[in-house]
Amino acid sequence: LQIYGYISGIFQSAFSLGMFFGPTAGGLSVEWIGFEWTCTIIAFFHVTFVKFLDL
């Protein structure tokens, strides 16, 4: 039962960090390179991820 606490803590920590860094990085990239380029970069990452899932 103790291992489930560790796993849950790691998952919650990773989730919380992602919920903080995602919008922060997105907001900074919109300010620095603009909305259009930010959307293009995110779309590139999504397409690349889908290609890796297809392997």
N, C-alpha and C positions, 0 to 999 in steps of 0.2 A: 504493500500500500504506500510505502514511503517513496518508491520510485515514481509513482504516479504524481506525487507532489512536485518532484523535481522536473518531470516532463511538462507538467502543467505550467510551472514557473518559467521554464525556458520558452515555451510556446507563447505565453502571455507577454513576456519581455520582448520577444521578437515581433509580435503583433503590435505592441505599443510603440516600439522604435519605428516600425514601418509606417504607422499612423502619424508619427511626428515627422519623419524625414521625407516621406513622400510629398505631402503638401508643401513643406518648406523648400525642397529642391524644385518642385514644380513652379512655385511662386517666384523663386529666384531666377529660374530659367526664362520665365515669361518676362520678367523685368529686364534681363540682360540680352536675350536674343529675340524676344517677341513671341506672340501667341502662335503665329503660323509655323515658325521653325520648331517651337516646342511640340506642337501637334505632329509635325513631320517626324521628329525624333522618336516620339512615343509610338507612332504608327510603325516606324521601322523596327523598334524593339518588339512590338506585338507580332509583326509578320515573321521576324526571326525566331521568336519563341514558338510560333505555330509550325514553322519549318522543322525545328528540333523535335517537336512532339510527333511529327509525321515519320520520323526515322524509325 
